[in-house]
Amino acid sequence: MSAFNSSTTMDETIGRLHGCPTRSIDALVSNLPEHHRGNLAVFCYGRAHLHEASLAIAATCNLDALVDAGGKPGAFLFEQSRRPPETDHIFSWARRVRISLEKSADEV
């Protein structure tokens, strides 16, 4: 059964993606045919707030489904969805700075 029937629209599926933990997306889209998942992954990839969801959805698709849905960008999405997540990029810009509260001899 397709998730895009009269009772569930693509808008509802996208609405469910908002706030859905990445680890739960597989269960959310598992009942969709692969070509629908490919279309949904390509659609979501173009929206910054759904970028992580698009990678999770693309990870459930084969290359052909993503290429059919998005051409070269679909192939790029396939490659991106197979890369391991970068966990240390959040604080990579920060560097540790030593702070001293010691007063100089002139200030005492």
DRENLUM-946727 format. One record per residue (C-alpha): z negated, x, y negated. Coordinates in pm, whole numbers, padded with zeros to 5 digits, always signed. Each point is the difference from the previous one (the first is absolute). Layout:
N
ZXY;...
***
This chain:
108
+00000+00000+00000;+00095+00135-00339;-00266+00034-00267;+00259-00119-00252;+00015-00360+00111;-00075-00316-00201;-00377+00049+00016;-00006+00367-00099;+00225+00141-00268;+00070+00357-00097;-00207-00059-00315;-00300-00097+00213;+00044+00308+00218;+00018+00223-00307;-00305-00178-00140;-00190+00082+00318;+00094+00367-00040;-00187+00018-00331;-00346+00128+00076;+00072+00027+00371;-00140+00325+00142;+00279+00230+00113;-00139+00005+00353;+00037-00382+00020;+00363-00018-00110;+00134+00056+00351;-00172-00317+00120;+00124-00191-00305;+00367+00084+00058;+00001+00030+00379;+00148-00349+00047;+00296+00075-00228;+00336+00098+00148;+00076+00365-00064;+00280-00071-00249;-00244-00209-00209;-00256+00282+00013;+00269+00243-00115;+00096-00224-00292;-00365-00048-00091;-00071+00374+00014;+00295+00081-00228;-00098-00281-00239;-00362+00116-00021;+00093+00367-00042;+00150-00075-00340;-00328-00142-00127;-00270+00253-00084;-00287-00230+00096;+00152-00055+00347;+00109+00359+00067;-00264+00071+00269;+00069-00337+00163;+00372+00082+00014;-00072+00325+00185;-00222-00183+00250;+00268-00264+00058;+00275+00264+00027;-00205+00177+00267;+00053-00308+00219;+00380+00017-00039;+00267+00214+00155;+00246+00198-00209;+00285-00247+00049;-00202-00295-00135;-00097+00193-00314;+00352+00135-00058;+00144-00351+00045;-00252-00130-00255;+00032+00274-00258;+00266+00259+00079;-00096+00355-00098;-00326-00117-00161;-00082-00167+00331;+00055+00329+00183;-00224+00172-00256;-00265-00266+00056;+00021+00060+00375;-00067+00372-00052;-00284-00066-00243;-00167-00246+00238;-00008+00264+00274;-00175+00267-00209;-00374+00049+00043;-00202-00129-00296;-00112+00251-00259;-00377-00024-00015;-00083+00281-00237;+00239-00087-00282;-00259-00209-00185;-00202+00296-00121;+00265+00269+00017;+00036-00005-00378;-00369+00064-00057;-00137+00348+00001;-00359+00098+00008;-00131+00126-00332;-00332+00180-00019;-00231-00135-00265;-00291+00203-00120;-00290-00148-00191;-00147+00340-00069;-00039+00078-00370;+00124+00328-00135;-00252+00259-00125;+00105-00075-00359;-00104-00365+00025;-00358+00068+00122;
***
